[in-house]
C-alpha cells in the first residue's frame, strides 16, 4: 500500500521552505511566479493528499491560490495550533526547515478538511476590503501625527487625509457595487446585518474573508478565526488560556461587532453582563461575546434565516 503523502510549506516574504512526509525530503523555492511554478511541477507527481500552508498575514495567499489553481489539495492552517503542536513534540526552535516539517506532521496527525479556496469574485472583494482597512489605518496614523505636527506639516497632513478620505469613499462605492451586484452576496449581507451589532462593513468583511461561514460547526468556525481558547499546560501546571492565530482581520471585525452587540443585542448583552457579574474580566467577557457572536452568525447563514433573539 502506498504511503499517504503530506506536504508542509512554511512561507516567508522571499522563500518557501517545503517538507514532505513520510521521509525526510526538504527543499526551498523562491516566493515568486517562477518559484511557485517549480513547486507545482515538483509536487504534482507526488500525488499529495494535502499540502499545508501556514497562515502568515497574507504572504500565503498567492502560494495557496497558485497550488489550488493547479488542482492540488491545499489547506491553510492556524499558526497558533501548529506552534502548540510543535511545543507538544518538544520542537521549540524557530527555524524555517523545522517549521515546514512540523506543519506537515501537524496535518498528518490532525487531518484538517480540505476546503475550496474563494473564487475569483470573492478574492477580489477580499482585496477591496483589505485595501479599505489599510486606508482607514493610514487616516488614523495621519491624524495622530497631526496632533504633534507644526503648522506647515499639519497643512500637508490635512491635504493627505482629504485625499485618503476620497479614496476611502471610492473603495466603499466599489465594495457596495460588488456586494449589491451579486444576489448571493446581497442575501448573505442582509442575513448577517439582521444580527444587532453587525453593520455593512463587518458583514462585507465576513463575506470576503470568511467564505466558510455557515458550512462549519461552532467549534470549527471559532478556531478558524482564532477565537477558540487554548491553554498553556505542562504536567499538573495549567497556565492562562489564550486566543490567537486564525484570520486576524475577521477577528478584529468580530471584536468590533461584539462591542456594539454587548450594548444593543439583547441576547449578547445578557450573555456579556452575566460573565462580568460572575467576576470575569471585561476583556475575557468581550472575547467570549465575540465567540458567541460568530456562532450566531454561522447559524444564521447555515439556516438562511434572519436573526431572532433565540438564534444561537
The 8 nearest C-alpha neighbors of each residue, nearest first, counted from 0:
[[1, 2, 3, 4, 21, 46, 48, 47],
 [2, 0, 3, 4, 21, 46, 45, 47],
 [3, 1, 4, 0, 21, 20, 5, 47],
 [2, 4, 48, 1, 5, 47, 21, 20],
 [5, 3, 47, 20, 48, 2, 21, 6],
 [6, 4, 20, 49, 47, 103, 48, 19],
 [7, 5, 19, 50, 103, 18, 51, 20],
 [8, 6, 103, 51, 99, 102, 18, 17],
 [9, 7, 17, 52, 99, 16, 51, 10],
 [8, 10, 99, 16, 15, 53, 98, 52],
 [11, 9, 15, 59, 8, 14, 16, 58],
 [10, 12, 14, 13, 15, 9, 58, 55],
 [11, 13, 14, 58, 10, 30, 15, 29],
 [12, 14, 30, 11, 29, 15, 31, 10],
 [15, 13, 29, 30, 11, 28, 12, 10],
 [14, 16, 10, 28, 27, 9, 30, 29],
 [17, 15, 27, 9, 8, 96, 26, 99],
 [16, 18, 8, 26, 25, 99, 27, 7],
 [19, 17, 25, 100, 7, 99, 6, 24],
 [20, 18, 6, 24, 5, 21, 25, 7],
 [21, 19, 22, 5, 4, 6, 103, 18],
 [20, 22, 19, 4, 23, 2, 5, 3],
 [23, 21, 20, 24, 19, 18, 25, 4],
 [22, 24, 25, 19, 20, 21, 18, 100],
 [23, 25, 19, 22, 18, 26, 20, 17],
 [26, 24, 18, 17, 23, 19, 27, 96],
 [27, 25, 17, 16, 18, 24, 28, 96],
 [26, 28, 16, 15, 17, 14, 29, 25],
 [29, 27, 34, 15, 14, 30, 16, 38],
 [28, 30, 14, 34, 31, 13, 15, 27],
 [29, 31, 14, 13, 34, 15, 28, 35],
 [32, 30, 34, 33, 29, 35, 13, 14],
 [31, 33, 35, 34, 36, 30, 29, 37],
 [34, 32, 36, 35, 31, 37, 29, 30],
 [35, 33, 29, 37, 28, 31, 36, 32],
 [34, 36, 38, 32, 37, 33, 31, 39],
 [37, 35, 33, 39, 38, 34, 32, 40],
 [38, 36, 40, 34, 35, 39, 33, 41],
 [37, 39, 35, 41, 36, 40, 42, 34],
 [40, 38, 36, 42, 41, 37, 43, 35],
 [41, 39, 37, 38, 43, 42, 36, 44],
 [40, 42, 38, 39, 43, 37, 44, 45],
 [41, 43, 39, 45, 44, 40, 38, 46],
 [42, 44, 45, 40, 39, 46, 41, 71],
 [45, 43, 46, 42, 41, 40, 47, 39],
 [44, 46, 42, 43, 47, 4, 41, 48],
 [45, 47, 44, 43, 48, 4, 42, 71],
 [48, 46, 4, 49, 45, 5, 50, 6],
 [47, 49, 4, 5, 3, 46, 72, 50],
 [50, 48, 72, 5, 47, 73, 51, 6],
 [49, 51, 6, 73, 72, 7, 5, 74],
 [50, 52, 7, 74, 75, 73, 8, 6],
 [53, 51, 75, 8, 76, 74, 7, 9],
 [52, 54, 76, 75, 78, 9, 55, 77],
 [55, 53, 59, 75, 76, 56, 77, 78],
 [56, 54, 57, 58, 59, 53, 10, 11],
 [55, 57, 58, 54, 59, 247, 246, 60],
 [56, 58, 59, 60, 55, 54, 61, 12],
 [59, 57, 60, 55, 56, 12, 10, 11],
 [58, 60, 62, 57, 61, 54, 55, 63],
 [61, 59, 63, 62, 57, 58, 64, 54],
 [60, 62, 64, 63, 59, 65, 58, 57],
 [63, 61, 65, 59, 60, 64, 66, 35],
 [62, 64, 66, 60, 65, 61, 67, 59],
 [63, 65, 61, 67, 62, 66, 68, 60],
 [66, 64, 68, 62, 63, 67, 61, 69],
 [65, 67, 69, 63, 68, 71, 64, 62],
 [68, 66, 70, 71, 64, 69, 65, 63],
 [67, 69, 65, 70, 66, 64, 71, 63],
 [70, 68, 66, 67, 71, 65, 39, 43],
 [69, 71, 67, 68, 72, 66, 73, 43],
 [70, 72, 67, 66, 69, 73, 43, 68],
 [73, 71, 49, 50, 67, 113, 48, 70],
 [74, 72, 50, 49, 51, 67, 71, 63],
 [73, 75, 51, 113, 50, 76, 52, 49],
 [76, 74, 52, 53, 51, 54, 73, 77],
 [77, 75, 53, 54, 52, 74, 78, 51],
 [76, 78, 245, 244, 80, 79, 54, 53],
 [79, 77, 81, 80, 244, 53, 82, 54],
 [80, 78, 244, 82, 81, 77, 243, 83],
 [79, 81, 83, 78, 82, 77, 84, 244],
 [80, 82, 84, 78, 79, 83, 85, 102],
 [83, 81, 85, 79, 84, 80, 78, 86],
 [84, 82, 86, 80, 85, 81, 79, 87],
 [83, 85, 81, 87, 82, 86, 80, 88],
 [86, 84, 82, 88, 90, 87, 83, 81],
 [85, 87, 89, 83, 88, 84, 91, 90],
 [86, 88, 84, 85, 89, 83, 90, 82],
 [89, 87, 85, 86, 90, 84, 91, 83],
 [88, 90, 86, 87, 91, 85, 84, 92],
 [91, 89, 85, 88, 86, 92, 87, 97],
 [90, 92, 86, 89, 93, 85, 82, 88],
 [93, 91, 90, 94, 97, 98, 89, 85],
 [92, 94, 91, 95, 98, 97, 90, 96],
 [95, 93, 97, 96, 92, 98, 99, 91],
 [94, 96, 98, 97, 99, 16, 9, 93],
 [97, 95, 99, 98, 94, 16, 100, 17],
 [98, 96, 100, 95, 94, 99, 101, 93],
 [97, 99, 101, 95, 100, 96, 102, 94],
 [100, 98, 9, 7, 8, 102, 96, 18],
 [99, 101, 18, 103, 97, 98, 102, 7],
 [100, 102, 104, 98, 103, 99, 105, 97],
 [101, 103, 7, 105, 99, 100, 104, 98],
 [102, 104, 7, 100, 6, 106, 101, 105],
 [103, 105, 101, 107, 102, 106, 108, 100],
 [106, 104, 102, 108, 103, 107, 101, 109],
 [107, 105, 109, 110, 103, 108, 104, 102],
 [106, 108, 104, 105, 110, 109, 103, 5],
 [109, 107, 105, 106, 110, 104, 103, 111],
 [108, 110, 106, 111, 107, 105, 104, 112],
 [109, 111, 106, 107, 108, 112, 105, 49],
 [112, 110, 109, 106, 113, 74, 76, 107],
 [111, 113, 114, 110, 74, 49, 109, 73],
 [114, 112, 74, 73, 111, 72, 115, 49],
 [113, 115, 112, 116, 74, 73, 211, 72],
 [116, 114, 117, 113, 67, 73, 118, 72],
 [115, 117, 118, 114, 64, 67, 63, 73],
 [118, 116, 121, 122, 115, 119, 210, 120],
 [117, 119, 121, 120, 122, 116, 115, 123],
 [118, 120, 122, 121, 123, 117, 124, 116],
 [121, 119, 123, 122, 118, 124, 117, 177],
 [120, 122, 124, 118, 123, 119, 117, 207],
 [121, 123, 125, 119, 124, 120, 117, 118],
 [124, 122, 126, 120, 125, 121, 119, 127],
 [123, 125, 127, 121, 126, 122, 207, 128],
 [126, 124, 207, 122, 128, 123, 127, 208],
 [125, 127, 123, 129, 124, 128, 130, 122],
 [128, 126, 124, 130, 129, 125, 131, 123],
 [127, 129, 131, 125, 130, 126, 124, 204],
 [130, 128, 126, 132, 131, 127, 125, 133],
 [131, 129, 133, 127, 132, 128, 126, 134],
 [130, 132, 128, 134, 129, 133, 127, 135],
 [131, 133, 129, 135, 130, 134, 136, 128],
 [132, 134, 130, 136, 131, 135, 137, 129],
 [135, 133, 137, 131, 136, 132, 138, 130],
 [134, 136, 138, 132, 137, 133, 131, 139],
 [137, 135, 133, 139, 134, 138, 140, 132],
 [138, 136, 134, 140, 139, 135, 141, 133],
 [139, 137, 135, 141, 136, 140, 160, 142],
 [138, 140, 136, 142, 137, 141, 135, 143],
 [139, 141, 137, 143, 142, 138, 136, 144],
 [142, 140, 144, 138, 143, 139, 137, 145],
 [141, 143, 145, 139, 144, 140, 138, 146],
 [142, 144, 140, 141, 145, 146, 139, 147],
 [145, 143, 141, 142, 146, 147, 148, 140],
 [144, 146, 142, 148, 153, 143, 147, 141],
 [145, 147, 144, 143, 148, 142, 153, 149],
 [148, 146, 145, 144, 149, 143, 153, 142],
 [147, 149, 145, 153, 152, 146, 144, 150],
 [150, 148, 152, 151, 153, 147, 145, 154],
 [149, 151, 153, 152, 154, 148, 155, 145],
 [152, 150, 154, 153, 149, 155, 148, 156],
 [153, 151, 155, 154, 149, 150, 148, 156],
 [152, 154, 150, 156, 145, 155, 148, 151],
 [155, 153, 157, 156, 152, 151, 150, 158],
 [156, 154, 152, 158, 153, 157, 159, 151],
 [155, 157, 153, 159, 154, 158, 160, 152],
 [156, 158, 154, 160, 159, 155, 153, 161],
 [159, 157, 161, 155, 156, 160, 154, 162],
 [158, 160, 156, 162, 161, 157, 163, 155],
 [161, 159, 163, 157, 162, 158, 138, 164],
 [160, 162, 164, 158, 159, 163, 165, 157],
 [163, 161, 159, 165, 160, 164, 166, 158],
 [162, 164, 160, 166, 165, 161, 167, 159],
 [165, 163, 167, 161, 166, 162, 160, 168],
 [164, 166, 162, 168, 163, 167, 161, 169],
 [167, 165, 163, 169, 164, 168, 170, 162],
 [168, 166, 164, 170, 169, 165, 163, 171],
 [167, 169, 171, 165, 166, 170, 164, 172],
 [168, 170, 166, 172, 167, 171, 173, 165],
 [171, 169, 173, 167, 172, 168, 174, 166],
 [170, 172, 168, 174, 169, 173, 175, 167],
 [171, 173, 175, 169, 170, 174, 176, 168],
 [174, 172, 170, 176, 175, 171, 177, 169],
 [175, 173, 177, 171, 176, 172, 170, 178],
 [174, 176, 172, 178, 173, 177, 179, 171],
 [177, 175, 173, 179, 174, 178, 180, 172],
 [178, 176, 174, 180, 175, 179, 173, 181],
 [179, 177, 175, 180, 184, 181, 176, 185],
 [178, 180, 185, 176, 181, 177, 175, 182],
 [181, 179, 177, 178, 176, 182, 185, 175],
 [180, 182, 184, 183, 179, 178, 185, 177],
 [183, 181, 185, 184, 186, 180, 179, 178],
 [184, 182, 186, 181, 185, 187, 178, 188],
 [183, 185, 187, 181, 186, 178, 182, 188],
 [186, 184, 182, 188, 179, 187, 183, 178],
 [185, 187, 189, 183, 184, 188, 182, 190],
 [188, 186, 184, 190, 189, 185, 191, 183],
 [189, 187, 185, 191, 190, 186, 202, 192],
 [188, 190, 192, 186, 187, 191, 193, 185],
 [191, 189, 187, 305, 193, 188, 192, 186],
 [190, 192, 188, 193, 189, 202, 194, 187],
 [191, 193, 189, 197, 194, 190, 198, 188],
 [192, 194, 190, 191, 306, 305, 189, 195],
 [193, 195, 192, 306, 197, 191, 196, 305],
 [196, 194, 264, 197, 260, 193, 263, 192],
 [195, 197, 260, 259, 256, 194, 198, 264],
 [198, 196, 192, 256, 195, 194, 201, 202],
 [197, 199, 192, 201, 200, 202, 196, 256],
 [200, 198, 202, 201, 203, 192, 197, 188],
 [201, 199, 203, 202, 198, 204, 197, 252],
 [200, 202, 204, 203, 199, 198, 252, 197],
 [203, 201, 199, 205, 204, 200, 188, 191],
 [202, 204, 206, 200, 205, 201, 207, 199],
 [203, 205, 201, 207, 202, 206, 208, 200],
 [204, 206, 209, 202, 208, 203, 207, 201],
 [207, 205, 203, 204, 210, 209, 208, 202],
 [208, 206, 125, 204, 205, 124, 121, 209],
 [207, 209, 205, 125, 204, 206, 210, 249],
 [208, 210, 205, 211, 206, 212, 207, 249],
 [209, 211, 212, 206, 208, 207, 117, 205],
 [212, 210, 209, 214, 213, 215, 220, 114],
 [213, 211, 297, 210, 214, 209, 215, 300],
 [214, 212, 301, 297, 300, 215, 211, 298],
 [213, 215, 211, 212, 301, 216, 297, 300],
 [216, 214, 213, 219, 220, 217, 212, 211],
 [215, 217, 219, 218, 220, 214, 297, 213],
 [216, 218, 294, 220, 219, 221, 215, 297],
 [219, 217, 221, 220, 216, 222, 227, 215],
 [218, 220, 222, 216, 221, 217, 215, 223],
 [219, 221, 223, 217, 222, 218, 215, 216],
 [222, 220, 226, 227, 218, 219, 223, 224],
 [223, 221, 227, 225, 219, 220, 224, 226],
 [222, 224, 220, 245, 221, 225, 219, 246],
 [223, 225, 245, 246, 222, 221, 250, 226],
 [226, 224, 245, 243, 222, 244, 223, 227],
 [227, 225, 221, 242, 224, 222, 290, 228],
 [226, 228, 222, 221, 225, 242, 229, 218],
 [229, 227, 242, 241, 240, 226, 230, 225],
 [230, 228, 240, 241, 242, 227, 231, 239],
 [231, 229, 240, 239, 232, 238, 241, 228],
 [230, 232, 238, 237, 239, 240, 229, 233],
 [231, 233, 237, 236, 238, 230, 234, 235],
 [234, 232, 236, 235, 237, 231, 238, 87],
 [235, 233, 236, 232, 237, 231, 238, 87],
 [234, 236, 233, 237, 232, 238, 231, 230],
 [237, 235, 233, 234, 232, 238, 231, 239],
 [236, 238, 232, 231, 233, 235, 239, 230],
 [239, 237, 231, 232, 230, 236, 240, 233],
 [240, 238, 230, 231, 241, 237, 229, 232],
 [239, 241, 230, 229, 228, 238, 231, 242],
 [242, 240, 228, 229, 230, 239, 243, 231],
 [241, 243, 228, 226, 225, 227, 229, 240],
 [244, 242, 225, 79, 245, 241, 226, 227],
 [243, 245, 79, 225, 77, 78, 246, 247],
 [244, 246, 225, 224, 223, 77, 247, 243],
 [247, 245, 224, 249, 248, 250, 225, 244],
 [246, 248, 250, 249, 251, 245, 224, 244],
 [249, 247, 251, 250, 246, 252, 204, 208],
 [250, 248, 252, 251, 247, 246, 253, 224],
 [249, 251, 247, 253, 252, 248, 224, 254],
 [252, 250, 254, 248, 253, 249, 247, 255],
 [253, 251, 249, 255, 250, 254, 201, 256],
 [252, 254, 256, 250, 255, 251, 289, 257],
 [255, 253, 257, 251, 256, 252, 289, 250],
 [254, 256, 252, 258, 253, 257, 251, 259],
 [255, 257, 253, 196, 259, 254, 258, 197],
 [256, 258, 260, 254, 289, 259, 255, 261],
 [259, 257, 255, 261, 256, 260, 254, 285],
 [258, 260, 196, 256, 257, 261, 262, 263],
 [259, 261, 196, 264, 257, 263, 262, 258],
 [262, 260, 268, 258, 259, 267, 257, 263],
 [261, 263, 260, 259, 268, 264, 258, 265],
 [262, 264, 260, 261, 265, 259, 195, 196],
 [263, 265, 260, 195, 267, 266, 268, 261],
 [266, 264, 268, 267, 269, 263, 308, 262],
 [267, 265, 269, 268, 264, 308, 270, 309],
 [266, 268, 270, 269, 264, 261, 265, 271],
 [267, 269, 261, 265, 271, 270, 266, 262],
 [268, 270, 272, 267, 266, 271, 273, 265],
 [271, 269, 267, 273, 268, 272, 266, 274],
 [270, 272, 268, 274, 273, 269, 284, 267],
 [273, 271, 269, 275, 274, 270, 268, 276],
 [274, 272, 276, 270, 271, 275, 269, 277],
 [273, 275, 277, 271, 276, 272, 279, 284],
 [274, 276, 279, 272, 278, 277, 273, 281],
 [277, 275, 273, 278, 274, 272, 279, 271],
 [276, 278, 274, 275, 279, 273, 272, 280],
 [279, 277, 275, 276, 280, 274, 281, 273],
 [278, 280, 275, 274, 277, 284, 281, 283],
 [281, 279, 283, 282, 284, 278, 275, 274],
 [280, 282, 284, 283, 285, 275, 279, 274],
 [281, 283, 285, 284, 280, 286, 279, 287],
 [284, 282, 286, 280, 281, 285, 287, 279],
 [283, 285, 281, 287, 282, 286, 271, 274],
 [284, 286, 288, 282, 287, 283, 289, 281],
 [287, 285, 289, 283, 288, 284, 282, 290],
 [286, 288, 290, 284, 285, 289, 291, 283],
 [287, 289, 285, 291, 286, 290, 257, 292],
 [290, 288, 292, 257, 286, 287, 291, 254],
 [291, 289, 287, 288, 292, 293, 226, 221],
 [290, 292, 288, 294, 289, 293, 287, 295],
 [293, 291, 289, 295, 290, 294, 288, 296],
 [292, 294, 296, 295, 290, 291, 297, 289],
 [295, 293, 297, 291, 217, 292, 296, 298],
 [294, 296, 311, 292, 298, 293, 297, 299],
 [297, 295, 293, 299, 298, 294, 292, 300],
 [296, 298, 213, 294, 212, 295, 300, 299],
 [299, 297, 301, 295, 296, 300, 302, 294],
 [300, 298, 296, 302, 304, 297, 301, 303],
 [299, 301, 213, 303, 297, 298, 302, 296],
 [302, 300, 213, 298, 299, 303, 297, 214],
 [301, 303, 304, 299, 300, 298, 213, 297],
 [304, 302, 300, 301, 299, 305, 190, 298],
 [303, 305, 302, 299, 306, 190, 300, 301],
 [306, 304, 190, 193, 299, 307, 303, 194],
 [307, 305, 194, 193, 310, 299, 304, 308],
 [306, 308, 310, 309, 305, 194, 304, 193],
 [307, 309, 310, 266, 306, 265, 264, 311],
 [308, 310, 307, 311, 266, 306, 295, 265],
 [311, 309, 307, 308, 306, 295, 298, 299],
 [310, 295, 309, 294, 298, 291, 296, 292]]
